[in-house]
């Protein structure tokens, strides 16, 4: 009985061991397969992680490269802007320097021109004074002596022939006329009345000597009770004298209006005639000596001249002179 039980136990143990041996390889194989699958999954995930890491690393490198490029481009742009700004500032500075030099050069040229113009006008006035003095003291005195001697000779001589007497009287009249002409020329070249009483009186005296039957002159002056600078009076007198002479020579006018007005530190002069006029747009008309002298003298006084004219509509000369303090 005991022996059977022992055999039964052994037999059961062998069966259990056999079953265990059968089950263990299967489990081991299954576990091995499971481990291999897990290893493959892990490897796959690891590979994916590596790829993702490499992609992220590459993306980061690209971003870093782009940032570096952007930074470099920004630096280059800033340097270019600063360089361009520096170049512009340098060019502006150079342009201002050149402009300043040109202004200084023009100012020096204008100053030299003023000095030359002043020298010419002063030399001209000096020569006028000399000629006027020579006419008055030289030729005028000679004519006066000739007139006195001729008058004395006529008083002593007995002229019975009417023709001879008429010739003698005619000769004496011509001498008188010559004396008057010399005095008039001397007065026009350097009028004593201008030096004694001023511009307005000198102009009135000048126009009063013009034959009113051929040219009626109306002259008005305002605000000239006080004397102007001697140089201004002389130059304005010459300008007005030249304007009136131009009207007499060229305008064929019957009326001439002259207006002189002083307001504060300014003088305005207008000379207007009803003559034949001319085309003021034609610059060749200003090439004559008369108009050139007028413009040059007015510019010498830092003034301006405006000449308006047209065919058969007369001429208006407007002059503006700023008086220096």
TACOR-V326254 format. One record per residue. N is the residue number from 0. OMEGA is omega in radians with two decimals (999 if undefined). Layout:
n = [N;N]
omega = [OMEGA;OMEGA]
This chain:
n = [0;1;2;3;4;5;6;7;8;9;10;11;12;13;14;15;16;17;18;19;20;21;22;23;24;25;26;27;28;29;30;31;32;33;34;35;36;37;38;39;40;41;42;43;44;45;46;47;48;49;50;51;52;53;54;55;56;57;58;59;60;61;62;63;64;65;66;67;68;69;70;71;72;73;74;75;76;77;78;79;80;81;82;83;84;85;86;87;88;89;90;91;92;93;94;95;96;97;98;99;100;101;102;103;104;105;106;107;108;109;110;111;112;113;114;115;116;117;118;119;120;121;122;123;124;125;126;127;128;129;130;131;132;133;134;135;136;137;138;139;140;141;142;143;144;145;146;147;148;149;150;151;152;153;154;155;156;157;158;159;160;161;162;163;164;165;166;167;168;169;170;171;172;173;174;175;176;177;178;179;180;181;182;183;184;185;186;187;188;189;190;191;192;193;194;195;196;197;198;199;200;201;202;203;204;205;206;207;208;209;210;211;212;213;214;215;216;217;218;219;220;221;222;223;224;225;226;227;228;229;230;231;232;233;234;235;236;237;238;239;240;241;242;243;244;245;246;247;248;249;250;251;252;253;254;255;256;257;258;259;260;261;262;263;264;265;266;267;268;269;270;271;272;273;274;275;276;277;278;279;280;281;282;283;284;285;286;287;288;289;290;291;292;293;294;295;296;297;298;299;300;301;302;303;304;305;306;307;308;309;310;311;312;313;314;315;316;317;318;319;320;321;322;323;324]
omega = [3.10;-3.13;3.12;3.10;-3.11;3.12;3.13;3.12;3.14;-3.14;3.11;3.12;3.14;3.13;-3.13;3.13;3.13;3.10;3.12;3.13;3.13;-3.08;-3.01;3.13;-3.14;3.11;-3.13;3.13;3.12;3.11;3.13;3.12;3.12;3.13;3.12;3.12;3.11;3.12;3.13;3.12;3.13;3.12;-3.14;3.11;3.10;3.11;3.11;3.09;3.12;3.12;3.13;3.12;3.12;3.12;3.11;3.13;3.10;3.12;3.12;3.10;3.12;3.13;3.10;3.12;3.10;3.11;3.12;3.11;3.11;3.11;3.11;3.11;3.10;3.11;3.12;3.14;3.11;3.13;3.12;3.11;3.12;3.12;3.13;3.13;3.10;3.12;3.12;3.12;3.10;3.11;3.10;3.12;3.12;3.12;3.09;3.12;3.12;3.12;3.11;3.12;3.11;3.11;3.11;3.13;3.11;3.11;3.11;3.12;3.10;3.11;3.10;3.10;3.09;3.13;3.13;3.13;3.11;3.12;-3.14;-3.12;3.12;3.10;3.12;3.13;3.10;3.12;3.07;3.13;-3.13;-3.14;3.11;3.12;3.12;3.12;-3.07;-3.06;-3.11;-3.10;3.14;3.12;3.11;3.10;3.12;3.12;3.11;-3.13;3.13;3.14;3.14;3.11;3.12;3.12;3.12;3.10;-3.11;-3.07;3.10;-3.12;-3.12;-3.14;-3.11;-3.14;3.12;3.12;3.11;3.11;3.13;3.13;3.10;3.12;3.11;3.11;3.11;3.09;3.09;3.13;3.11;3.09;3.13;3.12;3.12;3.12;3.13;3.12;3.12;3.13;3.13;-3.14;3.08;-3.07;3.10;-3.12;3.09;-3.14;-3.05;-2.97;3.06;-2.99;-3.05;-3.14;-3.13;3.12;3.11;3.12;-3.13;-3.09;3.13;-3.14;3.14;-3.11;-3.10;3.11;3.12;-3.11;3.10;-3.06;3.06;-3.06;3.13;-3.13;-3.14;3.04;-3.12;3.12;3.10;-3.13;3.03;3.03;-3.06;3.14;3.12;-3.13;-3.12;-3.10;3.12;3.09;3.13;3.14;3.13;3.10;3.13;3.12;-3.14;3.12;3.08;3.11;-3.12;-3.05;-2.91;-2.92;-3.02;-3.07;3.06;-3.14;3.12;3.13;3.13;3.13;3.07;-3.11;3.05;3.10;-3.13;-3.11;-3.12;3.03;3.05;-3.11;3.04;3.07;-3.06;3.11;3.13;-3.07;-3.04;3.11;3.10;3.14;-3.08;3.12;3.13;-3.09;3.13;3.11;-3.12;-3.12;-3.13;-3.10;-3.08;-3.14;3.08;3.12;3.14;-3.10;-3.12;-3.12;3.13;3.09;3.09;3.10;-3.13;-3.12;-3.12;3.14;3.06;-3.10;3.13;-3.13;3.05;-3.09;3.08;3.12;3.10;-3.09;3.07;3.07;3.14;-3.08;3.09;-3.12;3.01;-3.14;3.14;-3.14;999]
